[in-house]
Amino acid sequence: MVRCAIVGLGRWGQTLVNSVQGKSDKIRFVRGVTRTPRNAATFAADHGFSLDSDYEAALADPKVDAVVLASPHSVHAAQIMAAAKAKKHIFVDKPVTITRDSAAKAVAAAKRAGVVLAAGHNRRFLPSLHEMKRLIDEGALGTILHLEGNTSGPGGFRYRKGMWRADPAESPAGGMGGSGIHWVDAMIYLVGPIATIQVSSFRLVLDVPLDDTTSMLFRFKHKMSGYLSCLQATAPMQRLTVFGSKGWAELKGETELTVCLVDGQPKTRNFPSVNKERAELEAFAAAVNRGVPYPVPLDDVVHGVACFEAIGKSAKTGDLIKVK
C-alpha cells in the first residue's frame, strides 16, 4: 500500500482522492495539503486524512511515501524538486510543468533521487486507444497520413476571476492545460514526436481572460500532419481520428472505436468504460512497490511539455514554432 499526500484539493484533487480512497488496496491518501484548509476540511474528514497547508511538513512525514500533485501548473516544478530531495515518489497531474527545461530538470531530479515520477496522462489507460495503437503499429491502417481531434466542453463557464485555472499564465491557449494536452499526449503515443506547431487561439464569449477557441496544426517527426481543436465554451465532445493509406480509425468519447478500410464498410466496436484516475494511480503504485514501468515514458513527458510550451508561444503570435 502506497501512502500518499494529496497536494491541492480543488475539483480535480478531490476527483483523484475519490477514485481510490476506500476502493483500492494499492494506494490511499493519509494526508492533505491545500492553500485554504477550511475549504476542504469536511472532505478530508470524510475521507479519513489530516489536512493543513504545510507542504514541507508533508514531505518530512515518515508516514507519507509519495505525493500526488493536483496544484497549479506553475508550482509543479518546485514541488517535484522538493519531493525528489525528500525521497518521496511523485505523481503529478498534467501538464507536469509549463516549460520544457523545467520538465527536464524535474525528471533529472527524480532520477537522481531514485524516486518514481509519474504524469497524469490518463487517456493512456483507455483500452480503445490501445486498440488504435495496435492497428497503427501492425499496419492495418497503412501509412499514417494525418491525425485530427477535437476536445470540447463547457468548462470555461465554471471559471471566475481569481481562479488559477482562469489565469492565462497557468492555462495558455485556453483549454490546453485542462483537456487539450491529453489529446496531444495521445497523438504522441500513437505516432511519435511532434516537430512543428502553429496555433490560432482567441476568446469570443468567456467572461474571464482565457481563450475559449483554440486550433492547432501539427507536423510530426515521421512526416504525417495533425490538427486539434480545443473549445472551452460549448457542449462536450471528444474525438480523435487517424487516417492512413489503407483506412481510418475514429475514437468517439472514450469507448466507441470505428474503423473503416478503403475496401470495406465502417465497423464500430464498443469498449468497457474504465476509471482512468484509479487506473493511473494504481499504475503509479505498481511502479513504486514493484518497479513496474509506468505507462507514460519520461521522454514522452518532457516532449509533451515542450509541445505545451510551443503551443502557448504560437497562441500569442500565430507563428510556426519548432518544438525544442
N, C-alpha and C positions, 0 to 999 in steps of 0.2 A: 504494500500500500504506500503510495507516494503522498506525503502530507504537504499541502500547498497553502501559500498565502495568496489570496486574490487581491490584486492591486488595481483599484478602480472599480467602483460598484454602481456605475450608471446602468443603463438598459442592457448593454452588451455584457458587462461584468456579471450582472445577475443572470443573464441567459447562460453563460458558461457555468456558473455555480449550479443552476437548476438542472443542467444537462447530466450531472454526475452525482450530486450530493444525495446520499442515501440510496443511490441506484447502482453504483459501481463498487466492486471490491478491489479495484486497481488504483483509484485516486480519490482523494477527498480534500476538502478545504477546512483548515484548522485555524485560520487567522485571516482577517481582512484589513486592508489599508485603503483609506479614501480621504479626500481633502476635507469633506464635511461629514464626519461620522454620524451626526444626528439624522442625516437624511437616509441613512441605510441601517440605522440601529435595529429597527424591527426585523428587517430582512436577515441581518446577521444573527439575531437571537433565534429566529425561526429555523435557521439552518445550522445552528449549533456551533458558531465560531465567534471568537472575540474580535473586536473592531476598534481601530484607532487610526491616527493619521501619520504614524511614525514608520516610514519605510526602513530606516536604518535598524530600528528595533526588530522588525520582522526578519531582516537579514541576519541579525545576531541570535535569533531564536533557535535553539537546538532542536525544537520540535517541528521546525519548518525545513523540509527537504528541497522545496522548489518554490518559485514564484510564477504566477500567471499574470501577465501584464495586460490589462484592459484599460490602460491610461491614455492620455493624449499622445498622439504620434510624436510630437516634438520632444517628449521626455524619455522615449523608449531607449535611445542610445545610452544616455547616462544611467538609466535604471539597469540596463543589461550589463554595462561595465561594472556597476557596483555589485550586482548579483554574482557575476563571474568572480570578482575579487573575494566575495564571501563564500565561494564554493557552493552556490545554490544553482540548481538546474533552472532553466528558464523556458517558459512557453510565452510567446508574445503574439498578440493579435496583430493582424496586418494593418497598414504597412509596418514592417519591422522597424524601419527608421525612415526619415524623409530624404536623406541623401545617400548616394552610392558609397561615398567614402566612409560615412559613419556606419553604414551597414557592414562594410568590410572590416572596420575596426572592431565592431561588436562581435562579429564572427571570430575574428582572430583572438579576442579576449576569452571567449568561451572555449576555444580550442586549447589555448594555453592553460586555462584553469582545469581542463578535463571535465567540463560540465556539458550537459545536453542543452542545445539551443534549438527550439522548435518554433516554426512560424505557423500561424493560424490560417493557412490557405485551405479552408475546409472543403472546397469543391474537389480537391484531390481524393476525397473519400467517397465520391459518388460512383456506384457500380456502372451507371450509364456512361460516365466519362471514361472509365476504364475500358469499356467495350469500344468506344470511339477510338481510343488509343490503340487497341488491338487491331481494329480494322485498318488504321493507318499503317501501323508497323508491319502487318502481314501483306500489305499491298492490295488489299481488297478494293480500295478507292483509287488505285493507280498513283500517278504522280500528283502530289498535292499542289494545287494552283492558288487557292485562296481560302481564307477563313473570315467569317463575319459573325458578329454577335451584337446583341442588344441587352442591356441590363437597365431596367427602368422601374420606377415606383414613386409613391407619394411622400417618401421620407423627408424631402426638403420642407414640406409643410409643417413638420413637427418642430423644426428648428426655430429658436428665438434668439434675439440679440443677446450676446453674452455667453451663449453656449459655445464650448470649444469646438464642437463639430461644425459650427456655423462660421468659423474663422477661416478665411481663405489661406492663411499661413499653415493651418493644420490640415485643411482639405483643399489643396489646389485642384483645379479642373473639376469643380463641382462634386459629383458623386464618386469620383475615382477612389477616394480613401475609404468610403463606405462599402461600395459594391463593385465598382469597375475593376479594381485591382484583382479581384477574384478571377475575373474572366481574362485579364492579361496573363495571370499565372496559369490559367487553364490552357491558353494558347501556347505558352512556353512549354508546358508539359506535353502538349500534343505534337508540336513540330519544332521546338528548339528556340534559340535566342532570336530576339528582335534587333535588327540592325539600325533602322531609321524610323522616326516617328514624326508626324505632323498633325497638329490639333487645331480645331476650331471650338471655342468654348465661350459661352456668354450667358447672361441672365435675362429672362423675359418676364417672369411672374413672381418669383420669390421675394419676400419682404426683407430677408436677411441678405448680406453682401456675399452670396455664394452662387456660383454659376448653376443654372438648372438644366442647361442643354450643352452637351459635350460630345463631339465626334472626333475619332482618331483614325488616321491612316497609318498602316504599318508596312514595312518591308522586312522580311525575316532574313536571317543569315543564309538560309537554304533557298532563298530567292522567291518563295511564294509571297503573295501580298495578304493584307488583312485589313479589316475595318471593325471598329467597335463604337457603338453609341451608348451613352450613359446619361439618362434623364432622371431628374430629381423631382419632377412635378407632374406626374401622370399616373395612370393606372399601372399595376405591376405587370412586368413582362421579363422573362429570362429566356434567351435563345442563343444558341451557338451552332453554326453550320460550317462544315468543312467540305470544300469542293475539290474533287480530284478528276483525273482524266478518265477514270472508269465509273465515276458516280459521286454522289454526295451523301453525307450523313448529317442529320439535324437533331440537336437536343433541344427539346422544349421543356421549360421548367427544369426539374431535376431528375425526372423519372421516365420521360417519354422520348425514345430514340427512334427516328425514322431514317431508313436507308433506302436509297434509290440508285440502282445501277443503270448505266447507259442503255443496256438491252433488257431492262426489266421494269417493274412497277414498284411504287413506294411500299415498303413493308415496315410496319410500326411494332415496336416491342416496348412493353412497359416493365420497368424495373421496380423492385421494392423501395419504398421510402426508407431513408436512414437518418438517424440523429447524427448529423455531421459534427456537432460540437462534442458530443460524447465520444464519437469515433476519434477525433483528433486528440482529445485529452487522454484517452486510453492508449493511443499510439505513443503519445509523449511518455506516459507511464511505462510502457513497454521498453522504450528507449532508455529510460532511467534505470529500470530494475533489471532488464535482461539484455541490454545492449542491442536491441532490435533496431535497425536503421529507421529513422523517422522518414515518412514517405516524401517529404519535400527536401531535396538536397540543398545544402547551404549555398552551393554555387548558383542554383536557381533563385534562392532567396536574395542574394546580392544583385543578381541580374534583374530580378523583378523590381527591386528598389531603384536601380539605375533607370529602368523604364518609367517608373513613377516620377522620378526627378525630371526626366526628359519631357514627360507629358506636361508637368507643371510649367516648365520653361516654355514649351511651344504654345501652351494655352495663353500665355501672356503676349506672345509676339506673332504667333502663326507661322513661325519659321520651321523648316525641316531640321530636325535635330538628330545627329548621330549618337546612338546610345553608347555611353562610355563602357 
